[in-house]
Structure formats: C-alpha cells, structure tokens
C-alpha cells in the first residue's frame, strides 16, 4: 500500500450504534460505488469481519503511513499518523447546561481539550452541516481554515419492510430519538397531548439517566395512545417511516438531524426545529417549530397533518454524492502533502 492510498478507519466505532456507525457504513458503501482507481483502498476496523459484513468496501490491514479518514474524531482515539477527521456536532459544549448527566459532560473540560487537539492535528476537518461548522468556528475559531462542509449521504430505503410488534395501524405520529435532554421529548409529548392528533409512536432506546420520557408518558392523560419501541431493526424502522402521518424532530440542537432525512427519503412529512442540516437541505419543505414553545410544536403538528408538505427525494444527498465529495477532499489532501 503506497503513501498515496487512504483508508476509512472504523476502529473504535461500535457497529451497533445508529449515529457514527451509520455514517461510516454509508460512506464505505458510497465509496465502493466509485471507479476502482479512486484512492480509497478500503476500511480498517476492530473485531471480526462479521460485525461489518454488509460493507461493500474491502477490509484491509491498518496502515502505518498514508492518510486515514476518521468518521468521528472522538470515537477513534488512535494517535499519530495523518488523518482527516469528521465532526458531527459540538452538542456537549452547546448544551452543557442541559446534558449534565451525559458521559461527556462528566469530563467536559478533558473532552473539549482532547477534541480540540485532535482537530488541530488533522490535515482537514469535515463538518456534516453548516450548523456544525458554525459551532466549530465559535468554540475553536483557530480551526476555521481546516473546515469543509460535506453533508451526510442517505441510502436508498430498504424494500424489505417489517411491521413492528405492537403497531397495528398506519397514520401515527413518529418520534425517532435518543432521550438526551437536548432531544426535547417531554415537550413533544406535551404538545401532542394538547391537540387532536393520531397516536404517538416513539422509537427511543431506554436510558436510565433520563427518566423524563417515561415519566411524561406515565403522566399523560393520553398515555394509552403512546407506544414506545426501545429497539427496532432497519426493516421495522423503514416500515414506520413509510406508514407514519409525519415525523416530529423537536430537538433544541442537532449536528445533522438524520431521522428527518431518512423520513423524507421515504416520503414522510416532517415537523422539525430549524437545527442541524435541516434548514440547509429542506429549505421551505418542512414545517418549522420553536422547540422551546409547546404551543409552537402543537401548531406545527396540526399544520403538517393538514398540508403534508414533503421534501422531494431528489433533493436529499445520496451516499454516492457524499462519497464523491469526500474522495475529492482526500485527493486534495494527498496532493497537498505529497
């Protein structure tokens, strides 16, 4: 392997996670669609190949020379060598007053210093949205010249649909989210409760650090019309997107806002906060809400149920488009440091 080669370095990434693992998986599969003479030689990862067996890129041995793409600067803690790093968000810094129970908040100072050093050492930085780029420029202004905004690619929806157990009828309101405070789920539940609306389905893994969500459901006067799914596979999630009346994304801040794009790719209308990449890509094709105001969320739900405003799938970044832009940046870095 020559010094002009580069690899996607997935070491440290949990293949079971939705966020970073999905990003790495989609990027690898998009790169695999590019001509064979492209510089990406494959991916490196910990553990058995079976954990990444759906990747179309070949698995290669770790390189001591050459350039690595790190799908997340924080997750991949390996030091040394040349790399381009991806920054998805700086939510621990943006929402430090909200997420005091998160693991990162417990050692926020150390996390911030580590990330800042890692970012400073990178040959270049990929930010997944202009919102994330703005955050980096605000908190770490010295890194501004390293930033390139490349929006995440969304894969084609799977055709193998599977109806989740416990969901009997289509036409529900859908929330797909973790339970961190910045995701704002209690406000969303309260807003839904105040209006005449279809049943609410919440896809959210259990997290004992944040009891507010089950408490909000337990205290709701319409709690019997709320279903919480703590775990779904990709086929079940796709069924939910295709059968929902709308997707609600009420976050106070986001780096990208993946569920909104997955939903729109499936033709599902979206009600969302103007955060992450949503305003950049959706433009006017979603109902915008003020996530801090319950009445605004309620009004947005009502409006979208009536209007069913949908973003055209052709406007959503594809994994191919994403891979082309990443390949271009990596070529630029290889040529600049040849």
FENUR-V210212 format. One record per pair of residues at least 6 apart in sequence whose C-alpha atoms are under 7 Angstrom apart, sorted by the first residue. I is the first residue (numbers start at 1). J is the second residue. D is the distance in Angstrom with one decimal. If there is no record, write none. Layout:
i=I j=J d=D
i=I j=J d=D
This chain:
i=2 j=66 d=7.0
i=3 j=65 d=5.9
i=3 j=66 d=4.3
i=4 j=66 d=6.1
i=4 j=334 d=6.3
i=5 j=39 d=5.3
i=5 j=40 d=6.2
i=5 j=41 d=6.3
i=5 j=66 d=5.8
i=5 j=67 d=6.7
i=6 j=39 d=6.2
i=6 j=40 d=5.0
i=6 j=41 d=6.0
i=6 j=66 d=5.9
i=6 j=67 d=4.7
i=6 j=68 d=5.4
i=7 j=40 d=5.5
i=7 j=41 d=5.6
i=7 j=42 d=5.3
i=7 j=43 d=5.3
i=7 j=67 d=6.7
i=7 j=68 d=5.0
i=7 j=69 d=6.2
i=8 j=42 d=6.4
i=8 j=43 d=4.6
i=8 j=44 d=6.4
i=8 j=68 d=5.9
i=8 j=69 d=4.8
i=8 j=70 d=6.4
i=9 j=43 d=5.7
i=9 j=44 d=5.1
i=9 j=45 d=6.4
i=9 j=68 d=6.1
i=9 j=69 d=5.8
i=9 j=70 d=5.4
i=10 j=43 d=6.8
i=10 j=44 d=5.8
i=10 j=45 d=4.8
i=10 j=70 d=7.0
i=10 j=71 d=7.0
i=11 j=44 d=6.5
i=11 j=45 d=4.4
i=11 j=46 d=5.2
i=11 j=76 d=6.1
i=12 j=46 d=6.9
i=12 j=75 d=5.7
i=12 j=76 d=5.1
i=13 j=20 d=7.0
i=13 j=21 d=6.3
i=13 j=75 d=6.2
i=13 j=76 d=7.0
i=14 j=21 d=6.3
i=15 j=21 d=5.2
i=15 j=51 d=6.4
i=15 j=52 d=6.9
i=20 j=71 d=6.8
i=20 j=72 d=6.8
i=24 j=71 d=5.9
i=25 j=55 d=6.4
i=26 j=153 d=7.0
i=26 j=155 d=6.7
i=26 j=319 d=6.1
i=27 j=319 d=6.3
i=27 j=323 d=6.0
i=28 j=55 d=6.5
i=28 j=56 d=6.9
i=28 j=57 d=5.9
i=29 j=55 d=5.9
i=29 j=56 d=5.3
i=29 j=57 d=6.4
i=30 j=319 d=4.8
i=30 j=320 d=4.7
i=30 j=323 d=5.2
i=31 j=323 d=5.1
i=32 j=56 d=5.8
i=32 j=57 d=5.2
i=33 j=320 d=6.9
i=42 j=57 d=5.2
i=42 j=58 d=4.9
i=42 j=59 d=5.5
i=42 j=60 d=5.9
i=43 j=57 d=6.7
i=43 j=58 d=6.5
i=43 j=59 d=5.0
i=43 j=60 d=5.9
i=44 j=59 d=5.8
i=44 j=60 d=5.6
i=44 j=61 d=6.2
i=44 j=62 d=5.8
i=65 j=81 d=6.7
i=66 j=82 d=6.7
i=67 j=82 d=5.1
i=67 j=83 d=5.3
i=68 j=82 d=6.4
i=68 j=83 d=4.5
i=68 j=84 d=6.3
i=69 j=83 d=5.6
i=69 j=84 d=4.9
i=69 j=85 d=6.0
i=70 j=76 d=6.8
i=70 j=83 d=6.8
i=70 j=84 d=6.2
i=70 j=85 d=4.8
i=70 j=86 d=6.2
i=71 j=85 d=6.4
i=71 j=86 d=5.2
i=72 j=85 d=6.3
i=72 j=86 d=5.1
i=72 j=87 d=6.1
i=73 j=85 d=5.4
i=73 j=86 d=6.0
i=73 j=87 d=6.5
i=73 j=115 d=6.9
i=73 j=118 d=6.8
i=74 j=115 d=6.3
i=82 j=122 d=6.9
i=82 j=123 d=6.8
i=83 j=122 d=5.5
i=83 j=123 d=6.0
i=84 j=122 d=5.4
i=84 j=123 d=5.5
i=84 j=124 d=5.0
i=84 j=125 d=5.8
i=85 j=119 d=7.0
i=85 j=122 d=6.3
i=85 j=124 d=6.7
i=85 j=125 d=5.1
i=85 j=126 d=6.2
i=86 j=125 d=5.8
i=86 j=126 d=4.6
i=86 j=127 d=6.0
i=87 j=126 d=6.1
i=87 j=127 d=5.1
i=87 j=128 d=6.9
i=88 j=127 d=6.1
i=88 j=128 d=5.6
i=88 j=132 d=6.6
i=88 j=255 d=5.4
i=89 j=132 d=5.3
i=89 j=254 d=7.0
i=89 j=255 d=4.4
i=90 j=135 d=6.6
i=92 j=99 d=6.9
i=92 j=104 d=6.8
i=92 j=105 d=6.5
i=95 j=182 d=6.9
i=96 j=105 d=7.0
i=98 j=181 d=5.9
i=98 j=182 d=6.5
i=99 j=105 d=6.6
i=99 j=180 d=6.8
i=99 j=181 d=6.1
i=101 j=209 d=6.6
i=104 j=111 d=6.6
i=120 j=143 d=6.6
i=124 j=146 d=4.8
i=124 j=147 d=6.4
i=125 j=146 d=5.5
i=125 j=147 d=4.8
i=125 j=148 d=6.2
i=126 j=147 d=5.9
i=126 j=148 d=5.1
i=126 j=149 d=5.7
i=126 j=150 d=6.3
i=127 j=133 d=5.5
i=127 j=147 d=6.7
i=127 j=148 d=6.2
i=127 j=149 d=4.8
i=127 j=150 d=6.2
i=128 j=149 d=5.8
i=128 j=150 d=5.3
i=128 j=151 d=4.6
i=128 j=152 d=5.9
i=128 j=255 d=7.0
i=128 j=256 d=6.2
i=129 j=149 d=5.8
i=129 j=150 d=6.7
i=129 j=151 d=5.6
i=129 j=255 d=6.7
i=129 j=256 d=6.0
i=129 j=276 d=6.2
i=129 j=277 d=5.1
i=130 j=149 d=6.3
i=130 j=277 d=6.8
i=131 j=255 d=6.8
i=131 j=276 d=5.5
i=131 j=277 d=6.7
i=132 j=255 d=5.6
i=133 j=147 d=6.9
i=133 j=149 d=6.9
i=137 j=143 d=6.8
i=137 j=144 d=5.5
i=150 j=322 d=6.9
i=150 j=325 d=6.8
i=151 j=322 d=6.8
i=152 j=317 d=6.8
i=152 j=322 d=6.1
i=153 j=317 d=4.9
i=153 j=318 d=4.4
i=153 j=319 d=4.1
i=153 j=321 d=6.9
i=153 j=322 d=5.1
i=154 j=262 d=6.7
i=154 j=317 d=6.1
i=154 j=318 d=5.0
i=154 j=319 d=5.6
i=155 j=318 d=6.1
i=155 j=319 d=5.7
i=157 j=238 d=6.9
i=157 j=266 d=6.8
i=158 j=235 d=6.7
i=158 j=238 d=6.9
i=160 j=235 d=5.8
i=161 j=235 d=4.7
i=161 j=236 d=6.2
i=161 j=238 d=6.4
i=161 j=239 d=5.3
i=162 j=235 d=5.2
i=162 j=236 d=4.7
i=162 j=239 d=6.0
i=163 j=236 d=5.6
i=163 j=239 d=5.9
i=164 j=236 d=5.5
i=170 j=243 d=5.0
i=170 j=244 d=6.1
i=171 j=198 d=6.7
i=171 j=243 d=6.0
i=171 j=244 d=4.9
i=171 j=245 d=4.5
i=172 j=198 d=5.1
i=172 j=199 d=5.1
i=172 j=200 d=5.8
i=172 j=201 d=6.6
i=172 j=244 d=5.0
i=172 j=245 d=5.3
i=173 j=198 d=6.2
i=173 j=199 d=6.2
i=173 j=200 d=4.8
i=173 j=201 d=6.0
i=173 j=244 d=5.9
i=173 j=245 d=5.7
i=173 j=246 d=5.4
i=173 j=247 d=6.2
i=174 j=200 d=6.1
i=174 j=201 d=5.0
i=174 j=202 d=6.0
i=174 j=244 d=6.2
i=174 j=246 d=6.2
i=174 j=247 d=4.8
i=174 j=248 d=6.1
i=175 j=201 d=6.3
i=175 j=202 d=4.7
i=175 j=203 d=6.0
i=175 j=247 d=6.0
i=175 j=248 d=5.4
i=175 j=249 d=6.6
i=176 j=202 d=6.1
i=176 j=203 d=4.7
i=176 j=204 d=6.2
i=176 j=259 d=6.4
i=177 j=183 d=6.9
i=177 j=203 d=6.3
i=177 j=204 d=5.3
i=178 j=204 d=5.2
i=178 j=205 d=6.3
i=179 j=185 d=6.9
i=179 j=204 d=6.7
i=179 j=207 d=6.8
i=179 j=210 d=6.3
i=179 j=213 d=7.0
i=180 j=210 d=6.7
i=182 j=251 d=5.8
i=182 j=252 d=5.2
i=182 j=253 d=6.4
i=183 j=250 d=6.6
i=183 j=251 d=4.3
i=183 j=252 d=6.3
i=184 j=250 d=6.0
i=184 j=251 d=5.4
i=184 j=252 d=6.5
i=185 j=213 d=6.5
i=186 j=212 d=6.7
i=186 j=213 d=5.8
i=186 j=216 d=5.9
i=187 j=294 d=5.9
i=188 j=250 d=6.5
i=188 j=297 d=6.8
i=189 j=216 d=7.0
i=190 j=294 d=6.9
i=191 j=294 d=5.1
i=191 j=295 d=6.5
i=191 j=297 d=5.8
i=191 j=298 d=4.8
i=192 j=298 d=6.1
i=193 j=222 d=6.5
i=195 j=298 d=6.6
i=199 j=225 d=5.1
i=199 j=226 d=6.1
i=200 j=225 d=6.4
i=200 j=226 d=4.8
i=200 j=227 d=6.4
i=201 j=226 d=5.9
i=201 j=227 d=4.8
i=201 j=228 d=6.0
i=202 j=227 d=6.2
i=202 j=228 d=4.7
i=202 j=229 d=6.1
i=203 j=228 d=5.9
i=203 j=229 d=4.8
i=203 j=230 d=5.9
i=204 j=228 d=6.9
i=204 j=229 d=6.2
i=204 j=230 d=5.0
i=205 j=230 d=4.2
i=205 j=231 d=6.0
i=206 j=230 d=5.9
i=217 j=223 d=5.4
i=241 j=263 d=5.3
i=241 j=266 d=6.3
i=241 j=268 d=6.2
i=242 j=266 d=5.7
i=242 j=267 d=6.9
i=242 j=268 d=6.4
i=244 j=268 d=6.7
i=245 j=268 d=7.0
i=246 j=268 d=5.7
i=246 j=269 d=4.8
i=246 j=270 d=5.6
i=247 j=260 d=7.0
i=247 j=263 d=6.8
i=247 j=268 d=6.8
i=247 j=269 d=6.3
i=247 j=270 d=4.9
i=247 j=271 d=6.2
i=248 j=270 d=6.1
i=248 j=271 d=4.9
i=248 j=272 d=5.9
i=249 j=260 d=6.9
i=249 j=271 d=6.2
i=249 j=272 d=4.6
i=249 j=273 d=6.5
i=250 j=272 d=5.4
i=250 j=273 d=5.4
i=250 j=291 d=5.3
i=251 j=273 d=6.2
i=251 j=291 d=6.4
i=252 j=291 d=6.0
i=253 j=275 d=5.6
i=253 j=276 d=6.9
i=254 j=275 d=5.6
i=254 j=276 d=4.6
i=255 j=276 d=4.6
i=256 j=276 d=4.2
i=256 j=277 d=4.9
i=257 j=276 d=5.6
i=257 j=277 d=6.5
i=257 j=278 d=6.6
i=260 j=270 d=6.4
i=264 j=310 d=6.6
i=264 j=311 d=5.9
i=264 j=313 d=6.7
i=265 j=313 d=5.1
i=267 j=310 d=6.4
i=268 j=310 d=6.6
i=269 j=308 d=5.6
i=269 j=309 d=5.7
i=269 j=310 d=4.8
i=270 j=286 d=5.4
i=270 j=287 d=6.6
i=271 j=286 d=5.9
i=271 j=287 d=4.8
i=271 j=288 d=6.1
i=271 j=300 d=6.3
i=271 j=301 d=6.5
i=271 j=304 d=6.9
i=272 j=287 d=6.4
i=272 j=288 d=5.4
i=272 j=289 d=5.9
i=273 j=288 d=5.6
i=273 j=289 d=5.1
i=273 j=290 d=6.1
i=273 j=291 d=6.0
i=274 j=288 d=6.2
i=282 j=311 d=6.3
i=285 j=309 d=6.0
i=285 j=310 d=5.9
i=285 j=311 d=5.2
i=286 j=309 d=6.0
i=286 j=310 d=6.7
i=287 j=300 d=6.0
i=287 j=304 d=6.4
i=288 j=300 d=6.8
i=289 j=296 d=5.6
i=289 j=297 d=5.6
i=289 j=300 d=6.0
i=290 j=296 d=5.7
i=290 j=297 d=6.7
i=291 j=297 d=6.5
